[in-house]
């Protein structure tokens, strides 16, 4: 009876963590309570399991008491002196700071087998000793997670399948061959679910939860999974269960585990969830406190002539941090979002006039929830990772040095849901712009760019004759695959985000030039920005972003408005292009009509050149003209504040007409890259993604560039992600970093 009660009452804590993570319940009041209850439930369950096995193995009551007391003594020995010894050893060997060393791993494995041997000799099952040895491993610095990462491959590949195989061989559903047996099976399932569900639901309701939340807690605590299979195998090997009863309980464990996720989804939908607030009383809902800051969609983007200054500028940003390689580029971009201390006086004057605030950055750390046990362990300690994650620590330090307010958050989710998590996090933070990093597919294999000549072909990599044999296309195959995979994530952010998005394509080559750094003293290098302006909401957003960046005294810009012409004789500011591209314009007109009908059927229908009516097109072109005249040729009635005026003074405005605009902008960027390199500054290209209402269609001209310079298959993914204009720089081997902006979808467009 004691063993049966344990089998009914046990909760599969690892499976419970996985379900809470995938359903995004870890930071809810329900998730926190269930995690805490699951830990206590497992400790009590394992203790009662040891007691029941001890009673079975004992020949008399006195022997059972002796086994129990000996087991308690061994447990106390592990929990106190051995645990303190392991903590001392972990610090002495540097395992807490740098991960478990070989010596610490050896001691831990020996302790595991030694404890299992001792509990088996005492008269309790060996698995109980292994459980105790896991309890005494130090948790400081994520040591337990790092230890799991070293062991989980061997366990998951060899031992876990063997364990399931043995459980399957011990399960004989053919023994459930009569009505009485099936009646007992149904009774076991009903009693296991009703007892656990009812008890936990009533307890949660008594603790102050609503009926919906209480029933969700009851459903989650009814999850069985692998832990109950372990308990059942212990009972089978100890002779407590017969094979027929064992098969009944296995069927019950599988059924209740499968029921958990659908039941929780039905009982606790996303709109009903209450998340824990970072401040205030416990169990406060942060949904009602979300900042609904919609200032990212300002009237200035639509070209309102009544707006006399550039404020309010964007002040709330979400910076996505995925890998350590992304951190330098995001720091280089984020440091110019706020003017340095030398302009604080002017800035305070601007704040008084416009009501703007200091820059606030939310550093969002993305961690993919994989099938590994260590990923589930990380998800259960996400609040601790907020302070120990190195990427977030670097960005917090950067904010302190530059006088920015930097908050941190972590999202642990499956790869397919990461883009949605970024959009949701930006909404909770009230961000006006989401900054997403991306290393281009040829980042590891830079191309030397010789200016004033046609861009060179990509150098041929060293060919390994075994690449084809093993299905690898060459040394760049891995980097290309990773880049294509990340491009899908970026396009998902573009598609699902309800705020403005900026994609930073970091093409800086380490060692080519010292990376620009800025400290509190305001010293550092310089950036020069090149913005090709064609029109549309994305280009207008890019223009406003460039003006804001130029408020920093070490940032200057060249803004060129391009207009496509039909006649080569009308081309100015560039040399005549090659004869091969003379028919691009007429081909492009045909492609425009074809693309309008096909774009809606793609996986990401808003990638480039979405459908537009004549009215919306005219409104967009009018807004283009207004914002261009406002910034490039301000009238005498315009009244900008001192910061905005200094920003505009560092921008050079040009207009260019050409039948081949992509060739023209590539050549002009090449000239700027030469001049900025001579001045020991870096060139950064800012452009719109041209998702919708774009004035020009560059598909045919870009296709010719791709066919001439790059692998078309890889560049197709790049083109879908960053748009045609940015792709022209990547395909021709430009070393300048690129910022691609996409405006939020505004109904007025």
Helices and strands as residue ranges (DSSP letters): H 2-9, H 13-22, H 29-57, H 61-77, I 78-82, H 83-92, H 95-98, H 102-122, H 126-135, G 140-142, H 143-154, I 155-159, H 160-170, G 173-175, H 179-206, H 211-221, H 226-237, H 243-267, G 270-272, G 299-302, E 316-321, H 324-334, G 341-343, H 344-354, E 360-368, H 373-380, H 382-388, H 390-401, E 405-413, G 415-417, H 418-429, E 433-438, H 477-496, E 500-505, E 527-533, H 537-549, E 555-564, G 568-570, G 579-581, H 584-598, G 599-601, H 614-632, H 642-649, E 651-658, H 661-678, E 682-688, H 699-709, H 712-722, H 724-731, E 737-742
